Amino acid sequence: MNNINNTSVFNSNLIAHVFRLHPGQDLYQEIKKYIEKNMIKAACILTCVGSLKKINIRLANATEFLQLNENFEITSLVGNISCNDRMHLHISISDSTGKTFGGHLCETDNIVHTTAEIVLGEMPSLIFEKEKDEISGWNELKIKKKNEK
């Protein structure tokens, strides 16, 4: 079983990518397009601020989705991404009363209201992939050095 004592450490430089989304664009899909266009093999979300007018998130330990059509502030967006079919993003958003929702950002229907200002941190010497984890049963993050087979 993997634990902190036998986990590999990977070092890489970091290249910042900064871009802005506009009203009506889909948050998940536009991040995906950006990493595919730029062939980014390993990155993380460093920050994202902005607002959404429609959300689609999967709640913790649930098979159901939270789908709402109202204005929300993006209070947090975190995750790791790769053009190798690897996007694992979690979002926290708040409504006009300050009530906060969070969960797994779904692939569609997360529509920008005014803006989404995104900073990605690319790790050019690494590759993120998915691999079936025998313990969790899910496709989980596998990290490789770029020159590793």
C-alpha positions as CSV (number, residue, x, y, z in Angstrom):
1,M,0.0,0.0,0.0
2,N,1.3,3.5,-0.9
3,N,1.8,5.9,1.9
4,I,3.9,9.0,2.5
5,N,6.9,6.9,3.4
6,N,7.2,5.2,0.0
7,T,5.8,7.8,-2.4
8,S,8.3,9.1,-5.0
9,V,9.2,12.8,-5.1
10,F,9.2,14.5,-8.5
11,N,10.9,17.8,-9.1
12,S,10.2,20.1,-12.0
13,N,10.4,23.8,-13.0
14,L,7.1,25.6,-13.2
15,I,5.9,27.6,-16.2
16,A,2.9,29.9,-15.5
17,H,0.1,30.1,-18.1
18,V,-2.3,33.0,-17.6
19,F,-5.5,33.4,-19.5
20,R,-9.0,34.8,-19.1
21,L,-12.4,33.3,-20.0
22,H,-15.3,35.5,-21.1
23,P,-19.1,35.4,-20.5
24,G,-20.8,32.3,-21.9
25,Q,-17.7,30.1,-22.1
26,D,-17.6,26.8,-20.3
27,L,-15.0,26.7,-17.5
28,Y,-14.1,23.0,-17.8
29,Q,-14.2,22.9,-21.6
30,E,-12.0,26.0,-22.1
31,I,-9.3,24.8,-19.7
32,K,-9.3,21.4,-21.6
33,K,-9.0,23.2,-24.9
34,Y,-6.1,25.3,-23.6
35,I,-4.1,22.4,-22.3
36,E,-4.7,20.4,-25.5
37,K,-3.8,23.3,-27.8
38,N,-0.6,23.9,-25.8
39,M,0.2,20.1,-25.4
40,I,0.5,20.5,-21.6
41,K,1.3,17.1,-20.1
42,A,1.3,18.0,-16.4
43,A,-0.1,21.1,-14.7
44,C,-2.1,22.3,-11.7
45,I,-4.5,25.1,-11.2
46,L,-2.6,27.8,-9.2
47,T,-5.5,30.2,-9.0
48,C,-8.8,31.0,-10.6
49,V,-11.1,33.9,-9.7
50,G,-14.3,34.9,-11.4
51,S,-18.0,34.0,-11.6
52,L,-20.3,31.4,-13.0
53,K,-24.0,31.7,-14.0
54,K,-24.5,28.0,-14.3
55,I,-22.8,25.1,-12.4
56,N,-22.7,21.4,-12.7
57,I,-20.7,19.6,-9.9
58,R,-20.7,16.2,-8.5
59,L,-21.0,16.2,-4.7
60,A,-18.8,14.2,-2.4
61,N,-19.5,10.5,-2.3
62,A,-22.6,11.0,-4.4
63,T,-23.8,9.8,-7.8
64,E,-26.0,12.9,-8.1
65,F,-25.0,16.2,-9.5
66,L,-25.7,19.7,-8.3
67,Q,-26.9,21.8,-11.3
68,L,-28.0,25.3,-10.6
69,N,-28.7,28.4,-12.7
70,E,-27.8,31.5,-10.7
71,N,-24.8,33.8,-10.2
72,F,-21.9,32.4,-8.2
73,E,-18.5,33.6,-7.2
74,I,-15.6,31.2,-7.8
75,T,-14.0,30.9,-4.3
76,S,-11.6,28.1,-5.2
77,L,-10.6,25.9,-8.2
78,V,-8.0,23.2,-7.6
79,G,-6.8,20.2,-9.5
80,N,-4.3,18.5,-11.8
81,I,-4.6,18.4,-15.5
82,S,-2.9,17.0,-18.6
83,C,-3.7,16.7,-22.3
84,N,-3.4,12.9,-21.7
85,D,-7.1,12.7,-20.9
86,R,-6.4,13.7,-17.3
87,M,-8.5,16.6,-15.7
88,H,-9.4,16.2,-12.1
89,L,-10.8,19.5,-10.9
90,H,-12.6,20.5,-7.7
91,I,-14.4,23.8,-7.3
92,S,-15.9,25.9,-4.5
93,I,-18.5,28.5,-5.3
94,S,-20.6,30.9,-3.2
95,D,-24.0,32.4,-3.8
96,S,-25.4,35.8,-3.1
97,T,-25.9,34.9,0.6
98,G,-22.4,33.5,1.1
99,K,-23.6,29.9,1.1
100,T,-20.8,27.8,-0.3
101,F,-21.0,24.7,-2.5
102,G,-18.2,22.5,-3.6
103,G,-17.4,19.3,-5.4
104,H,-16.0,17.7,-8.5
105,L,-16.3,20.0,-11.6
106,C,-18.2,18.2,-14.3
107,E,-17.2,18.3,-18.0
108,T,-20.0,20.5,-19.2
109,D,-22.5,23.2,-18.1
110,N,-20.2,25.4,-15.9
111,I,-20.8,28.7,-17.7
112,V,-18.8,31.9,-17.0
113,H,-20.9,34.9,-15.9
114,T,-18.5,37.8,-16.1
115,T,-14.9,36.4,-16.2
116,A,-12.7,33.5,-15.1
117,E,-9.1,34.5,-14.6
118,I,-7.0,31.4,-14.6
119,V,-3.3,30.7,-13.8
120,L,-2.0,27.2,-14.5
121,G,1.3,25.9,-13.4
122,E,2.9,23.6,-16.0
123,M,5.5,21.1,-14.9
124,P,7.4,20.5,-18.2
125,S,9.6,17.6,-17.0
126,L,6.5,15.5,-15.8
127,I,3.6,13.7,-17.4
128,F,0.3,13.1,-15.6
129,E,-1.7,10.0,-16.6
130,K,-4.6,8.0,-15.3
131,E,-4.1,4.5,-14.0
132,K,-6.6,2.1,-12.3
133,D,-5.9,2.0,-8.5
134,E,-6.5,-1.4,-7.0
135,I,-7.3,0.1,-3.6
136,S,-9.7,2.8,-4.6
137,G,-11.1,1.1,-7.7
138,W,-10.9,4.5,-9.6
139,N,-8.6,5.8,-12.3
140,E,-6.1,7.8,-10.2
141,L,-3.1,10.0,-10.9
142,K,0.1,8.4,-12.2
143,I,3.1,10.7,-12.3
144,K,6.0,10.0,-14.7
145,K,9.2,11.8,-15.6
146,K,9.0,13.0,-19.2
147,N,11.8,10.7,-20.4
148,E,10.4,7.7,-18.5
149,K,8.7,4.9,-20.5
